[in-house]
Amino acid sequence: MKSHTIKINLPGGIVAAGDLFEVLTAAEKAGVENVRFGNRQQLFFSVAEDKLPVLKQDLFLADIMYELNADAHPNIISSYAIEEVIYHPDWLREGVYKDILDLFDYRPQLKINLVDNDQTFFPFFTGNLNFIASDTSNYWYLYIRFPKTNVIYQWPTLVYSEDIADLSSVIERTIFASPELFYDRPAIDGNLLHGMVNAVGDFVIQPITKALKLPEFTLSYYEGFNRYGSNKLWLGIYRRDELFKVAFLKDLCKVCMKTRVGQLYTTPWKSLIVKGIDAADRNLWDAVLCKYRINVRHASNELNWQVEDQCAYGLELKNELVRKLNEEDVRTFRLCFAIKTQPKTGLFGSIVIRTQQDITDGVVLADERFEILYTRDFNPNSKDFISFRKDVRRPELSNFIIELCNYYYELQSEPDLMANAVYLENEVLTEAAEPEKPKVYQCRNCFTIYDETYGDAVNEIAVGTPFEKLETYCCPTCEAPKEDFKLIETPQPIQTE
């Protein structure tokens, strides 16, 4: 029987226990046994066609907004889920997040991220409108990634918290009103958008006096019971198959309401976090985990993977690769991985495995081919990807991933290599002239980067080889000739500590 996909946005990844219980009750009545959480902190489940009318009526009566077989309105994501438990923000607290979310009186069609600048659990640049908290209280950096492009534009001023919703609305309307200028084009003038938006709205601004720094990536262990504060616990729950039983989540909500834990939180790792658990009530939570045989101690190198939402192929491949990395006892600390089967899915990864064929039509095992990419400095928040290997067959995939992991740790263990491999904000210790920055070239067709710091492993070009000295060269991604590369400035606004 035909089934339909229901998507329910949980703004900011925050959901009241009572509200989630209502959703789950309606889903259960419609015969739904399992639900999933998505990369953007949303909720998914499938319902049989003959049960759909009942479900729609129950969701309507409960005043729950949903999308049917669609994703026209992406969820607004926020880093609030880990505030106070995995990291401690300077000024960005629950009230600020909720005030901003409450100001959205429209349903965005662009992806919006609200994240703190001092955490790495949530991605910075996977949205279209990426608001990143600055060091100035209630002011945010804004980085715009234009729809269906990799073009990123930094808004030239800081944005005030109370203006985020209105500014997002004006930017969205301006972009969609002029698709010929701002949509699905390789050359986009961000300054033109800035001028058009400022002509429409009057917003409170602050000048940018300090460039955004990307913190060094680490992924905290986000499972199990963890202590914080004086006598509180938080609980993280991850499911290997991404499936959360409806009955289990309903019981979890009941314990929340019984113990006055008001909210639950979803994460971009498709997991669930419960904060504010009294240590004296732990036995109640343990009882629910035991009842449903929930394991909350998976290996760390299984938790640092991103797979597209509701992608059985990517999930199967992830589990296969995790098993092989475990067998080889591969270290993956400070790395995270993503599996992409579609070109425009915003995933978060320092190493990306990308299919080179359309898996929707089915793939014969012998025909599977993959490209392995990594970010310029292995920081998943960087959007400059370097092709490591192309046309990799599935049986060879784990070996090349292990090779790339080992390369990362070679950089970590050799300071001279690391200094060249990562863009650092160097302090000026003397009045000597600054060293010449490595030249970076970009393909005009597919935007692949050639950075002489790294060379090009695909074309067997050694690290440190200047682009000018290459007699012949072709793009490792689209095979464009050397003439199709242009010199670009090394990105400076985003820096890595």
Summary of the structure (lengths in Angstrom):
residues: 497
radius of gyration: 23.3
end to end distance: 53.4
largest distance: 75.4
contacts: 1500
relative contact order: 0.10
helix: 32%
strand: 24%
